[in-house]
Amino acid sequence: MHLVAITLDMENYSNVLLLSSFFLLTLITITSSPAAAAEEEVVDNRSELCNTDMSSFLPPPYNNISNMACAPVWNTFILRYHKREGNLVTFILSGVYTAGWVGIGFSRDGMMVGSSAMVGWFTKEGHARIKQYFLQGRKSSQVIPDAGEIDLTKVPPAVALHGPMIHLAFQAKFETSLTRQPILLAFSTKNPNHRHLSIHEDKTTIIFDFSAGSASAEYVNPGEMKKNHGILGIFAWALLLPAGAIVARYLRHKDPLWYYLHAGIQFVGFLFALATVVLGQQLYAKINASIPAHRAIGIFVLTITILQILAFFLRPQKDAKIRRYWNWYHGWFGRIALFFGALNVVLGIQAGSAGIAWKLCYGLLIATIVITSIILETLSRMRTPETTPHPSFQMNSIS
């Protein structure tokens, strides 16, 4: 049965490319925006708690909240603060409390590791406790009590329980005036054991704007964004783009089927790679993550994939003298993109402190690609007569 060749109109193909990219970017923007309707109702309810009178249960200077800005931040948590001269800031974090501990941390890059936190709780005997912790790592043993970089003043921190709410109050001095500051919020329903914190039940990161006339907070979920960023990257660089290269290498005898499969798979892979970088840029802007190598490589490989797409539209005819140079360029740039793309996924998994499941999944995909390539290469060489020279390896060449 003969395969009927399909003629693609290049102008329409270009329009499809642009239209698909537009829809992808629009989808990313829509899915990454907050669910405003449901969130506003919760914020309104929490805003009423800003008027609570604290003069009866908090010591001075925390009991005077008349000059404090107040904002709902996350779940039942609300944050009050007051800035003074000399970069002194008074904080009161309030939230519903049943048992366990409540904490607020200050981070340079929005990440847990390397940040410092104030944590408050009540013992089973009803004694109030509040301590500073240095979050050296993610393990419980790496959360060090009575350490950290929050420069507390001589005003003792305080923790109080009033009705269903717990209130953590402390005063700190900063090197510069606070503006947009990544803040960590977390809680656990289990009490600390000999000052060592139990694993949190839930956590989040917010970017709090201390420079506004009234307090405001922008909710971000770096964990969810990092997960989506990683999934898109793995799909692009460990599945789709390598699969498209394998098709170009080992299905060239199925002409023109290999061409349409290669072009289609690589185009979808390009969209996934583009979405990976877009989401990574959003994540970088929200939490100011300092991962220069991972970010630079991501932008670099995206640039190469864009050049590959442009090369598709500029490829010369088969009998053109410069066709061999175009094949060389297209093949080697494809190799470079795949290598650095795979390397960048490894850097991302390491930088994001991903669990063993991520490493196993990525390792399984890479192993599958490598084993499949070895098997296909062996079969290809077995089918090729010894007298016939083997064609040069052109990963992404298009006839």
N, C-alpha and C positions, 0 to 999 in steps of 0.2 A: 504494500500500500504506500503510495507516494505521499509525502507530506507537502501540503500546499503552502507555499511561502506567503507570508503576510507582509504587505507593504505598509510601513509606518510613515505617516506624514510627519516630517521633523518639526514643522511649526506647531502642529497639534500636540506632539510629544512634549515640546517645550512648554506649551500652555498647561498641559497636565502636570508637569513638574512644578511649575510655579503655583498652580492652584492647590496641589497636594501639600506643598510646604506651607501655604497660607492656612489651610484647614488645620494642619498639625500644630502650628504656632497658636492659632486661635483656641484649639482644644486644650493645649497646655495652659494658656492664660486663664481659661474658664475653670479648669479643674484645680488650679493652684490658688484661686481666689477664695476668701473665707465665706462660709455660709452665713451671710449677714443677717438674714431674717431670724433664724433660731438664736444666733449669738446675741442680737440686740435685746431680746426679751430677758435673757439671763443677766446681761450687764445691767439692765434697769433694776432688776431685783437686788443685785449686789450693791448698787449705788446707794440704796437706802441705808446700808450698814455704815456708810461714811459719816452719818450723823450721830453715831453712838457716843454717849458721854463716857469718857474714860477716867474722869477725875476720881472715881471711887475705888478703882482697883489697880491703877498704874501709878508708880511713884514719879515725882518730878524728875526731869522736865517732860516726861512722856505723857503726863496726864492733861497737858494743855494742847489740844488739837485744833484750836481756833485758827492758827496760822499754817496749818498743814494742808498740802495738796493730797487728794485721795483719788484712787482709781481702782476699779475692779481689774484683776489681771488674769485669773485662771481659776476654773472651777468655783469654789466658794471663797477663794483668796482675794483679799483687797490689800492694797499697799498705800500707806501714808508716808509722806516724807516732807522734810522742811530743810531748805538749804540756808546756810549762814555764811558769814564772811570767813575767809580762811579755808574755804572748801570743806567746811564741816557740814555733815548731813545727818539728820535724825530720821530713823526709819521705824515704822511699826507695820509688821506683817500680821494680818488677822485671817483666820479661816476656821471652818467647822472642825471640831476636834472630838474624837471618841477615845482613842488610845494611840500609843506609838509616839512618833515624832514628826515635827514639821520643820522644813529648812528652806533658807533662801541663800543662794550663792551668787558670787560675782565672778565673771569670766572675761578673759581678754578676747576670746575668739568664739564664744558661744558653746564651747565644748566643756564637758565635765572635768576631764583630766587637766590638772594644773590650776584649777579654780579654788577659791576659798568660800566657806559657807558658815552661816550662823544657824544653829540647830537648837530647837527648844522642845521640851517634853515634860511630862509629869510622871514621877515614879508611881509604882503601885501603892505606895504609902501616901501619895498625894503631894510629894515634895517637888517644887519647881526646879528645873534645870535648864540652863542655856549655855552653850559652848560654841567656840569657833573650831572648825575642822578644816584641814588642808586635804583636798581631794587629789592625792598623788597618783592614783590609779583607780581602776574600776572594781578591784577586789576589796572586800571588807577590810582586810588587813592594811590596805593602802589608803584608807580614810583615817587620817591621823588626828586625834583630839588635841585640843589646846595648842593648835598650830594653824598657820595661815597667814595671808598677806593683808587681811583687813586691819587697818590701823585704828583700833578702837581707842576712844578717848578715856579719860579718867571717870567719866560718868558710867556707873556699872550697868551692864545690860540687864534687862528684866524680862520675865515671862509671866503671864497671868492668864487665868481661866475665868471667863465671865459668861455664864449661861452655856450655850453650846460652842462658844468661840474661844480659841486660843489666840493670844496676842504676844508676838515677839517684838521687843523694843531694844534698840541699840543705837549708839551714836559713833560715827567713824569720820576720820579725816582722810581726804584724797589728795593726790599730788596735783591734779588739775580739776577744774570744774566739771562735774558730771554733765554729759549731754545724752547721747544715745548709748546706752550701756546694756550689753547682754546680761541677763539675769536668769539664774536657774531656780526653779521651784520644784519641790518634791515633798512627799510625805510617805509615812509607813504606819501601819496599824500595830506594829510590834515594837515594844520598848527597847531602847539600847541595852546591851548586855555588857556591864562593866565599862560603860562609856563608848563601847564599840557599836556602831549603827547597824541595824538590820537592813536588808535590801529594801529599797523603796517600793511601794505599791504602784506609784505612778510618778511621772516627772514630766517637765516641759522646759522649754527655753523661751523667754520673751525678750524683745528689744524694747527697753523702757526709755522713754524720752523725758529726761529730767530738765531739759532746756525749755520746755513748753511753759506757758503761763499757768496752766493747770495740767495736772498729771495726765499722761496718756500712755497707752501700751499697745503695742502691735504684736499679736499672737503669731508665733511661728512654731512649727513642729519639725525640728531638724531631723528627728529620727525617721519620720515618715518620708520626708523629702530625700534623705540619704538613701533610704531603701529603694524608692522609685528611681533615683539616679543610678544606683547600682544595677537594678534589674534592666533598665534600658541599655546601660553600657555592656552588660554581659550578652544581651540579645544581639547587640550590634557587632561586637568584636569577638565573641566566642561562638556565635552561631551563624548569623545571616551572612556577614561579609566573608568569613572563611568558606561557607558553603557555596557562595557565588564564585569564589576563586577556584574551588574544586570542580565546579561545573565547567568553567572555561578550560581547565587543564585536561579533564578526562572524558568529556562528552563532545569533543570537537568533531568526532566522526558522525554525530547525530545533527547534521546541518540541515535547516537552520534552527532546530530546536534548542541546541546549546546556547545560541546567541540570545534568543528571547528569554530563556531561563536565567542566563547570566545577567543580562541587562535588568530584568525585573527584580531578581533577588538583590543585586547590588543597589538598586534604587531604593528598595524598602530598607535595606541596611543603612543606606545614607540617611534616610529619614529618622531611623532610630538613633544613629550617631548624632544627628543634629539635635534631636530632642534631649539626648544625654547632656550635651553641652549647654543648651538653653536652661535646663533644670539645674545644672551645676552652677551656672552664673547666678540664678535666682537664689540658690542656697548660699553662695559666697556673699551676695549682697545683704542677705538677711542676718547671717551670723558672723560675717567677717572672718570666715575660716582661713587660717594661714597655712595653706598647702601649696606652695608656689610650684613645685615640680609637677604635681598632679594636674594643676590647673593649666600650666604652660603646655604640657604634653597633650592635654585634651584639645586645646585650641590649635595646636600644631597639626594633629591628625585630622581635625575637622577641615582645616585649610587644604590638606592634601586630598581629602575626599571631594571637596568642592572642585579642586583642579581636575580630578578624575572625571567628574560629571561634565565639566566644561570640555575636557579632551574628547569626550564621547561625541559632542557636536562638531568638533573641529578635526576629526580624524580624516586623513587623506584617503584617496582611492587605493585599492589593492595594488595596482600597477604603478603607483606614484613612487618616485625615488626616495622620498622622505618617509615612506610608510614604515620601513625597517626601524628608523629612529623613533617614530611615534610608538611602535610596538615596544621598543626598548624602554622608552619613557613610561608608558602606561603600565608595563609589567613591573618595573622596579619601584615605581611610586606606589603601586599596589602592595608590594612586599613590605616596603617601609611603613606604610599605613597600618597594615595588619600587625607587624611586629610591635610598633609603639602603642597601638591600640590595646593589644593584649597585655603589654607591660603596664600600661596605665591602669587597667582593671586591677592588677595585682597591687599597685600603689594605692588605689582607692580602697581596696579591701583592708589593707594594712592601716591606712590613715583613719578609716572609719571604725577601726577596732571591731570589724565584723566577726561574727561567731563562726564556729566550726562548720555549720551548715552551709554558709556562703562559700567557704574555702573548698568544701567537698563538691558542691555543685559546680563551681568554676573549674576545679581540677578534672571532674568527670567530663565536662564539655570539651576541654582542651585535649584530654586523653582520647576522646571519641574522634575528634577532628584529626589528630595525629595518626591514630590507628587506621582510620578510614583512608587517609592519604597514602599510608604505607601499603595497604592492601591494593588500592587502585593503581598505585605506581608499579607494584609487582605484576599485577595482571596486565597492565599496559605494556610493560617490557616483555612479558611472555608472548603477547600477541604480535609484537613488532618483529618482523624478520630481521635477522642479524645483518643482512646486506643493506637494509634500509636505514639511513641515518635517522636517529631519534630527533624529533623537532625540539627546538630550544624551549625552555620553560617560560611560558608567558602567562602569568597568573590571571591577568584581567584583560588580555588582548581581545579585541572585538573585530570580527571580519565584517 
